[in-house]
Amino acid sequence: EPSRLSESGESVRDFFLQTLSDNLMGPLLYVFDNFETVHDPGELYRHLNDFIRLPNKILITTRYRDFKGDWQLEVDGMARGEFDTLVATTGSRLGIIGLLSESPKWLDSLYHESGGHPYVVKVALGEVARTRRVGAKFDRIMASREDILDALFERSFNRLNPNAQRVFFTLCRWRSMTPSIALEAVL
C-alpha cells in the first residue's frame, strides 16, 4: 500500500519482508537492479533469502562477484559493436563526435581498459565532453573523479567484515613503514 510509505522504516521493512512470503497480489517477481548500491547488501541478501517463498521469485543484478544465487548468470561487458553504438549515441548527445572520430586508437584503448562496461565508458566520454580533450588515460580519468572513487571505496569498505575493517583502520593509523611480509603474516 503506498500509504504505508509514510510509516517508520522498520515498519515498512517488516511489511516488505512479509510480502516476500505472503501477499494479496499473487505471485510476484522482485527485481533488485544494481544490488551493490544497497547500503548493506549482505544483510539485505540474508533477509531476502530467509523470507522469500514460492511462488514469489527474486532477481538480483550486481557487479559483485561474491554473491552466489540459485541460478547465477555471468554477464560480461558489451561486444565491440555495442560499444561503438554506445559511443556514437552518447558522443552525439554530448557533442563530441568530432573529437572521438579523430581518435580511433583512444577508443580502442577505452574499449579494452573498460572491459566494455557501459558505466565506465559513459564516465570516460563525460570526461571528454567536460575537458574537450581526447587522449587521457582511463586510470587518470578515474583518479581525478573523487566522487566516483569515494563511492567505490565506500562500497568496498562496507563489504568487509568487521575484523577486516578494524585491520584497515589500524593500518591507516600506523605511522611507520611496515614490511609487506610482516603484514601478510599478521593477516
Helices and strands as residue ranges (DSSP letters): G 2-6, H 9-21, E 29-32, G 35-37, H 41-51, E 57-60, H 80-94, H 97-101, H 104-114, H 118-131, H 138-144, H 146-159, H 162-173, H 180-186
